[in-house]
Every structure is written in C-alpha cells, then in structure tokens.
Amino acid sequence: MSYLIAPLQKVRSGEFPEFQQAMASLEAAARQRAAAIFSGFTPGGVLPGDGSFGQANLLPKKVLGAGTFTWVQTFRAPGSFTNIFSYTVPNDEIHAYAGFIIPDPLIFSQFRMQVSDRIYPILEVEEARAFKDGFAIVLKQDSGAETVVEEKKIFTLQGYQERGTSGNSQRVIPIGFALYINKDTYISTGRT
C-alpha cells in the first residue's frame, strides 16, 4: 500500500485521478466481499429493499459511537500515538476505507492503521502542513488488499499528536463507505 497526500480543493475538483481509481477499486472489492458475506443479497443503493444490501457514507455514530453526529474530536495526548478511530464493525455491515480528509489545521505528524491483526505501514503526513485549506490522504492499494473491514473486525486509526496541541480539536473524516443489510439500524438518526 502506498498513499498520496493532496490539497483538498484539488481532490474535490478531480485533479487527482488516483482518488477516482482508488474509490472504483475499493467499491469493486467491497461489493465482492459483501456478495460472499451477505449471501443471497444484491446491491440496492442507500435504501435497499428486501434481498438487497445498502451503500452509504461512513457515519460518525458508527465509527465514534452512538449519539455522535460530527467528526470533530478533541485530543489530549501530545507526544504520543492516540486513537482517532478504534471500533468493532457491527454485525451485518462492512466498512471500506480509501483514505481520510483533514480539513482543519493538522495536529498529527503520522498516522497508523490496523484491521484486527493486520498492521499497515505508518503514514508520514508532516508535509501536509503546507496545505492551509485542508488535505486528503488517498490510499493507493493493491488489488485484493483494499482496506475492507468485515463485520465483527476491529478497525483502528491512530495519530501521533504533536506536542503543544493538547486540547485541540481535529476532524479526521474517512473517505469510504459502508455496506449494510439493515437500513433501519444504519441510516436512522437515533434522535428522539
């Protein structure tokens, strides 16, 4: 796996075809995995019907915990690696990652990912400080080795927090999507 760091505006405008290629490859791999895991189900869009699985953006409440509706987190562990995401993918869901967006001033210099017992190389992102209006990290993954996290597997993303940033907030927004069988548990807001 390699990665690309790019200014957020240029990724949004389509100037980095690697982003579109990574998403297409990831979607194909995730759907293939879903067809094997969700046996008998077919793709069905955001609101899947009977016998279909849905596909939608990853939601903060699924990654950070119930009742969470934003990707903003406050970190208080300068000088060490701290968890950004660390969760178990719920039953009847598959989460797929093509990268991450950081729209705020960067408080991390490195990231490291782990899917259950599979540890990925450290991503050095210090150079991203040059992008004042945010940046994206696009994971360029080999075919068959895409970051597709199956149900009941643990996904962890940690960042090395720079000294002097205790109490700072940071948005780390995943680029990717979730596949799910039960639309009611995935897309309901949980608000009363």
Residue pairs with C-beta under 8 A, 6 or more apart in sequence:
1 120
1 121
1 139
1 140
1 141
1 142
1 145
2 140
3 99
3 123
3 137
3 138
3 139
3 140
4 16
4 18
4 19
4 137
4 138
4 140
5 125
5 127
5 128
5 131
5 135
5 136
5 137
5 138
6 15
6 16
6 19
6 135
6 136
6 138
7 131
7 133
7 134
7 135
7 136
8 101
8 103
8 131
8 133
8 134
8 135
8 136
9 133
10 16
11 19
11 101
11 136
11 138
14 20
16 138
18 138
18 140
19 98
19 99
19 136
19 138
19 175
22 98
22 99
22 138
22 139
22 140
22 141
23 98
23 175
25 141
25 143
25 146
26 96
26 97
26 98
26 141
26 146
26 147
26 148
26 176
27 96
27 177
29 96
29 143
29 144
29 146
29 148
30 94
30 96
30 146
30 148
30 177
30 179
31 43
31 179
33 94
33 148
33 150
34 41
34 43
34 53
34 94
34 179
35 41
35 42
37 94
37 150
37 151
38 53
38 92
38 179
38 181
40 51
41 51
41 52
41 53
41 181
42 51
42 52
42 53
43 52
43 53
43 55
44 51
44 52
44 53
44 54
45 52
45 54
45 55
46 54
46 55
46 56
46 183
46 187
47 54
47 183
47 187
48 54
48 181
48 183
53 179
53 180
53 181
54 179
54 180
54 181
54 183
54 186
54 187
55 177
55 178
55 179
55 180
56 177
56 178
56 180
56 186
56 187
57 177
57 178
58 95
58 174
58 176
58 177
58 178
59 178
59 186
59 187
60 68
60 69
60 70
60 71
61 67
61 68
61 69
61 190
62 87
62 90
62 93
62 95
62 178
62 186
63 85
63 87
63 95
63 155
63 174
64 71
64 73
64 85
64 87
65 87
66 190
67 190
69 189
70 171
71 171
71 172
71 173
72 169
72 170
72 171
73 84
73 169
73 170
73 171
73 172
74 167
74 168
74 169
75 82
75 107
75 159
75 161
75 165
75 166
75 167
75 168
75 169
75 170
76 166
76 167
77 161
77 166
78 161
78 162
78 163
78 164
78 165
78 166
79 161
79 162
79 163
80 160
80 161
81 110
81 112
81 158
81 159
81 160
81 161
82 158
82 159
82 161
83 156
83 157
83 158
84 111
84 157
84 158
84 159
84 170
84 172
85 155
85 156
85 157
85 172
85 174
86 154
86 155
86 156
86 157
86 158
87 154
87 155
88 152
88 153
88 154
88 155
89 95
89 149
89 150
89 151
89 152
89 153
89 154
89 155
90 151
90 185
91 151
91 152
92 151
92 180
92 181
92 182
92 185
93 151
93 178
93 179
93 180
93 181
93 186
94 148
94 149
94 150
94 151
94 178
94 179
94 180
95 148
95 149
95 155
95 176
95 177
95 178
96 146
96 147
96 148
96 149
96 176
96 177
96 178
96 179
97 113
97 139
97 147
97 149
97 155
97 174
97 175
97 176
98 138
98 139
98 147
98 175
98 176
99 136
99 137
99 138
99 139
99 174
99 175
99 176
100 111
100 136
100 137
100 157
100 172
100 173
100 174
100 175
101 134
101 135
101 136
101 137
101 171
101 172
101 173
101 174
101 175
102 108
102 125
102 128
102 134
102 135
102 136
102 137
102 170
102 171
102 172
102 173
103 133
103 134
103 171
103 173
104 134
104 169
104 170
104 171
106 125
106 128
106 129
106 135
106 170
107 159
107 161
107 162
107 165
107 168
107 170
108 125
108 159
108 160
108 161
108 162
108 170
109 124
109 125
109 126
109 160
109 162
110 122
110 123
110 124
110 125
110 126
110 159
110 160
111 122
111 123
111 125
111 137
111 157
111 158
111 159
111 160
112 119
112 120
112 121
112 122
112 123
112 157
112 158
113 119
113 120
113 123
113 147
113 155
113 156
113 157
113 158
114 120
114 154
114 155
114 156
114 158
115 147
115 149
115 153
115 154
115 155
115 156
116 153
116 154
120 147
123 137
125 135
125 137
128 135
128 137
136 175
138 175
139 147
141 147
147 176
149 155
157 172
159 170
159 172
178 186
180 186
